[in-house]
Amino acid sequence: MKKLIVFILLQTVVCCPRPANAAPAGATLFNFLSLDTNVRSAAMGGAYTALAAGAGALHYNPAGLASTERQQAAFMHNQYFQGITQEYLSYASPKGWGADFTSLNFGGISETTLANPSGAGLGKVGMLDTALGLGFGGKLAGGLFVGAGVKLVRESIAGNSVSGFMFDGGLLWNVSGADGLALGVAVRNLGPDVKTQGGKEPLPAGVSAGVAYALKMRGVKSTISMDVQQNRGEGLGGRLGYEMLLGGAVPLRVGYNTLTDDGAGVSAGIGYIQGNLGFDYAYAPFKTLGAAHRLSVTYRWGE
């Protein structure tokens, strides 16, 4: 029962966060797509629309696939609350295409009935959300890139499931004459309403715009990023992130996100780069649910 309550909270608060004056959340299916899949992004408050690149691009802004210089593969594990876990696997090619897979697993929850409220002998039911995506990014002119993606999404609860197709698109501009400045815009989860047992439900469509600036502060490479985001049925929210790279190998990150009801909005993380390998960790606390711990490993190879 406790895990079921967490599932409801996750669907209405964490997966589909909103400002307090917004329309009720949880009004759309597949809200798990609002969760961060990139550890760097999660540590920087989710401000990633203008930073999306390589294996971390498809989920945030598919235009970032066009800037992939070497083959990349990444795996992320997110340890959530009450044994709930999120897994994410992605790949990006220097030819501009990428693919990813994400899942959110709630584990087993004891089945109960009116005649057997304790659930004794009834076993457990599962809850699983999955998404499989494919996208491509290309260069238009100068520092301007464009990208698009499609994904198949499925949500399963106690043997009942619903699925649908969604489309994403984005633009990314490395501003000429302003070294280190990048602008981005992305639209996500577009598509027709999905048919369910109760009728038709809208998709969690959203749009975000971001700016990022890379600079040196007292000789240390740093990056500042900011996003504004609008999701279906929600108010406008913002995200802010900062990263500094120590010794060319240890990135330190902090972020703030206004798009959450249950959390303090703050996040932090650290990474380590060793040759072709990159390791990252992000921490995000929540008031009533606990904390989210994300770990990832990225591998790059080829010319």
C-alpha positions as CSV (number, residue, x, y, z in Angstrom):
1,M,0.0,0.0,0.0
2,K,2.8,2.4,0.9
3,K,4.4,1.8,-2.5
4,L,1.1,2.4,-4.2
5,I,0.8,5.8,-2.5
6,V,4.3,6.6,-3.6
7,F,3.3,5.6,-7.2
8,I,0.4,8.1,-7.1
9,L,2.6,10.8,-5.7
10,L,5.3,10.2,-8.3
11,Q,2.7,10.4,-11.1
12,T,1.1,13.6,-9.8
13,V,4.1,15.4,-8.2
14,V,7.5,14.2,-9.2
15,C,6.9,12.9,-12.8
16,C,4.7,15.8,-13.7
17,P,5.8,18.6,-11.3
18,R,4.0,21.9,-11.4
19,P,3.9,25.3,-9.7
20,A,1.2,25.5,-7.0
21,N,-1.1,27.7,-9.1
22,A,-1.1,25.4,-12.1
23,A,-3.8,23.0,-13.3
24,P,-3.9,19.7,-11.6
25,A,-1.0,17.4,-12.6
26,G,-1.4,13.8,-13.4
27,A,-4.0,14.7,-16.1
28,T,-1.9,13.2,-18.8
29,L,-0.4,9.7,-19.4
30,F,3.3,8.9,-19.5
31,N,4.3,11.6,-17.0
32,F,7.5,9.6,-16.3
33,L,8.9,11.2,-19.4
34,S,9.4,14.4,-17.4
35,L,12.1,12.7,-15.3
36,D,15.7,13.5,-16.1
37,T,17.6,10.8,-17.9
38,N,21.0,12.5,-18.0
39,V,23.0,12.8,-14.7
40,R,24.7,16.0,-15.7
41,S,21.3,17.6,-16.4
42,A,19.8,16.3,-13.2
43,A,22.6,17.8,-11.2
44,M,22.1,21.1,-13.0
45,G,18.4,21.4,-12.2
46,G,17.4,20.1,-15.6
47,A,18.6,23.2,-17.5
48,Y,19.8,21.3,-20.5
49,T,17.9,22.5,-23.6
50,A,20.9,24.5,-24.9
51,L,23.5,22.0,-23.6
52,A,22.1,18.7,-25.0
53,A,24.8,16.8,-26.9
54,G,25.9,13.3,-27.7
55,A,24.3,10.4,-26.0
56,G,22.4,12.7,-23.6
57,A,20.8,14.7,-26.4
58,L,17.8,12.7,-27.6
59,H,15.6,13.1,-24.5
60,Y,16.2,16.8,-24.2
61,N,16.8,18.3,-27.6
62,P,17.5,16.0,-30.6
63,A,19.3,18.8,-32.4
64,G,22.2,18.1,-30.1
65,L,22.8,14.8,-31.9
66,A,24.3,16.8,-34.8
67,S,27.3,17.9,-32.7
68,T,28.4,14.3,-31.8
69,E,32.0,13.9,-32.8
70,R,32.7,10.4,-31.6
71,Q,30.5,7.4,-30.9
72,Q,29.0,7.5,-27.4
73,A,27.1,5.1,-25.2
74,A,25.7,5.9,-21.8
75,F,23.9,4.0,-19.0
76,M,22.1,5.7,-16.1
77,H,20.6,4.2,-12.9
78,N,18.3,6.2,-10.8
79,Q,17.6,4.8,-7.3
80,Y,14.2,6.3,-6.3
81,F,12.0,5.7,-3.3
82,Q,10.5,2.5,-1.9
83,G,12.6,0.4,-4.3
84,I,11.4,2.3,-7.4
85,T,14.1,2.4,-10.0
86,Q,14.7,4.1,-13.3
87,E,17.1,2.9,-16.0
88,Y,18.3,4.7,-19.1
89,L,20.5,3.5,-22.0
90,S,21.4,5.7,-24.9
91,Y,23.7,5.8,-28.0
92,A,24.8,8.6,-30.3
93,S,26.6,8.3,-33.6
94,P,28.9,10.9,-35.2
95,K,26.6,10.5,-38.3
96,G,24.0,12.4,-36.4
97,W,21.6,9.7,-35.3
98,G,20.9,8.3,-31.8
99,A,18.7,5.9,-29.9
100,D,17.6,5.5,-26.3
101,F,15.6,3.3,-24.0
102,T,14.2,4.2,-20.6
103,S,12.2,2.4,-18.0
104,L,10.6,3.2,-14.6
105,N,9.9,0.1,-12.5
106,F,7.8,0.3,-9.4
107,G,8.4,-3.3,-8.4
108,G,5.7,-5.6,-7.0
109,I,2.8,-4.3,-5.1
110,S,0.6,-6.6,-3.0
111,E,-2.8,-7.3,-4.7
112,T,-5.9,-6.8,-2.6
113,T,-9.6,-7.2,-3.1
114,L,-12.7,-6.1,-1.2
115,A,-13.1,-9.7,0.1
116,N,-9.4,-10.0,0.9
117,P,-8.1,-6.5,1.9
118,S,-4.9,-8.0,3.4
119,G,-3.9,-9.5,0.1
120,A,-3.0,-12.8,1.7
121,G,-2.2,-15.4,-0.9
122,L,-3.0,-13.1,-3.9
123,G,0.5,-12.3,-4.9
124,K,1.8,-9.1,-6.3
125,V,1.1,-6.9,-9.4
126,G,3.7,-4.9,-11.3
127,M,3.9,-1.4,-12.6
128,L,6.3,-0.6,-15.4
129,D,6.7,2.4,-17.8
130,T,9.0,2.1,-20.8
131,A,10.0,4.3,-23.8
132,L,12.0,3.5,-26.9
133,G,13.3,6.4,-29.0
134,L,15.1,7.1,-32.2
135,G,16.2,10.5,-33.5
136,F,18.4,12.4,-36.0
137,G,20.2,15.8,-35.9
138,G,21.8,17.7,-38.7
139,K,23.5,21.0,-39.4
140,L,21.6,23.7,-41.2
141,A,24.2,26.6,-41.5
142,G,26.9,28.1,-39.4
143,G,26.3,27.0,-35.8
144,L,22.6,26.2,-36.3
145,F,21.5,22.6,-35.8
146,V,18.1,20.9,-36.1
147,G,16.8,17.6,-34.9
148,A,13.7,15.4,-34.6
149,G,12.9,12.2,-32.9
150,V,10.1,9.6,-32.4
151,K,9.4,7.3,-29.5
152,L,7.1,4.4,-28.6
153,V,5.9,4.7,-25.1
154,R,4.1,2.0,-23.0
155,E,2.6,2.2,-19.5
156,S,1.6,-1.1,-17.7
157,I,-0.2,-1.4,-14.4
158,A,-1.4,-4.7,-13.0
159,G,-1.6,-6.4,-16.4
160,N,-3.4,-3.5,-18.1
161,S,-1.4,-1.4,-20.5
162,V,-1.6,1.5,-22.9
163,S,0.9,2.7,-25.5
164,G,1.4,5.4,-28.1
165,F,3.8,7.2,-30.4
166,M,5.2,10.6,-29.7
167,F,7.3,13.1,-31.7
168,D,10.1,15.5,-30.6
169,G,11.8,18.3,-32.3
170,G,14.5,20.9,-31.5
171,L,16.8,23.7,-32.7
172,L,20.3,24.5,-31.3
173,W,22.4,27.5,-32.1
174,N,26.0,28.0,-31.2
175,V,25.9,31.8,-31.6
176,S,28.5,33.1,-34.1
177,G,30.6,35.9,-32.8
178,A,29.7,35.1,-29.2
179,D,32.1,32.3,-28.2
180,G,30.6,30.0,-25.6
181,L,27.0,31.1,-26.0
182,A,24.4,28.6,-27.1
183,L,20.6,28.9,-27.5
184,G,18.1,26.1,-27.8
185,V,14.4,25.3,-28.1
186,A,12.7,22.0,-28.0
187,V,9.2,20.5,-28.2
188,R,8.5,17.1,-26.8
189,N,5.9,14.4,-26.6
190,L,3.7,15.6,-29.4
191,G,1.0,13.4,-30.9
192,P,-2.7,12.5,-30.9
193,D,-4.6,11.6,-27.8
194,V,-4.2,8.0,-26.7
195,K,-7.1,5.6,-26.5
196,T,-7.6,4.0,-23.0
197,Q,-10.3,2.0,-21.3
198,G,-11.8,5.2,-20.0
199,G,-11.7,7.1,-23.3
200,K,-9.0,9.2,-24.8
201,E,-6.2,10.9,-22.9
202,P,-3.8,13.7,-24.0
203,L,0.0,13.3,-24.2
204,P,2.3,15.2,-21.8
205,A,3.3,17.7,-24.5
206,G,5.8,20.4,-23.5
207,V,8.1,23.1,-24.9
208,S,11.3,24.5,-23.4
209,A,13.7,27.2,-24.3
210,G,17.2,27.5,-22.9
211,V,20.5,29.5,-22.9
212,A,23.9,28.3,-21.9
213,Y,27.2,30.1,-21.6
214,A,30.7,28.6,-21.3
215,L,33.4,30.8,-19.8
216,K,36.4,30.8,-17.6
217,M,36.1,32.1,-14.0
218,R,39.5,32.6,-12.4
219,G,41.0,30.2,-14.9
220,V,38.4,27.4,-14.2
221,K,36.2,26.3,-17.1
222,S,32.6,26.9,-16.1
223,T,29.1,26.6,-17.7
224,I,25.9,28.5,-16.7
225,S,22.6,27.3,-18.1
226,M,19.0,28.4,-17.8
227,D,15.7,27.0,-19.1
228,V,12.1,28.1,-19.1
229,Q,9.5,25.3,-19.6
230,Q,5.8,25.0,-20.3
231,N,4.1,21.6,-20.1
232,R,0.5,20.8,-20.9
233,G,-1.8,21.8,-18.1
234,E,0.9,23.4,-16.0
235,G,2.3,26.9,-15.3
236,L,5.5,28.3,-16.7
237,G,8.6,27.2,-14.7
238,G,12.3,27.7,-14.7
239,R,15.5,25.7,-14.2
240,L,19.0,27.0,-13.5
241,G,22.3,25.1,-13.5
242,Y,26.0,25.8,-12.9
243,E,29.1,23.5,-13.6
244,M,32.8,24.0,-13.0
245,L,35.5,21.7,-14.3
246,L,38.4,21.2,-11.9
247,G,41.7,20.0,-13.3
248,G,40.0,19.1,-16.6
249,A,38.7,15.9,-15.0
250,V,36.3,16.6,-12.1
251,P,33.1,18.5,-12.9
252,L,31.1,19.9,-9.9
253,R,27.5,20.8,-10.5
254,V,24.6,22.5,-8.7
255,G,21.1,23.3,-9.9
256,Y,17.7,24.8,-9.0
257,N,14.3,23.7,-10.4
258,T,11.1,25.6,-9.8
259,L,9.0,22.8,-11.4
260,T,8.5,20.7,-8.4
261,D,6.0,20.7,-5.5
262,D,7.5,18.1,-3.3
263,G,11.2,19.0,-3.5
264,A,13.4,21.8,-2.3
265,G,14.2,22.4,-5.9
266,V,17.9,22.1,-5.3
267,S,20.3,19.4,-6.8
268,A,24.0,18.8,-6.9
269,G,26.4,16.4,-8.5
270,I,30.0,15.4,-9.3
271,G,31.8,13.6,-12.1
272,Y,35.1,12.1,-13.1
273,I,36.6,11.9,-16.6
274,Q,39.3,9.3,-17.3
275,G,40.2,9.0,-20.9
276,N,37.3,7.7,-22.9
277,L,35.2,7.0,-19.7
278,G,33.1,9.4,-17.8
279,F,31.4,8.8,-14.4
280,D,28.7,11.0,-12.9
281,Y,26.5,11.2,-9.8
282,A,23.6,13.5,-9.0
283,Y,21.6,14.0,-5.8
284,A,18.2,15.6,-5.5
285,P,16.3,15.7,-2.1
286,F,12.5,15.7,-1.7
287,K,10.5,16.8,1.3
288,T,8.3,13.7,1.9
289,L,9.5,11.1,-0.5
290,G,13.2,10.9,0.4
291,A,15.9,11.6,-2.2
292,A,16.9,10.5,-5.7
293,H,20.4,9.2,-6.4
294,R,21.5,9.0,-10.1
295,L,24.6,7.3,-11.3
296,S,25.9,7.0,-14.9
297,V,28.8,5.8,-17.0
298,T,29.6,7.2,-20.5
299,Y,32.0,5.6,-23.0
300,R,33.3,7.3,-26.1
301,W,35.2,5.6,-28.9
302,G,36.3,6.0,-32.5
303,E,37.9,8.8,-34.4
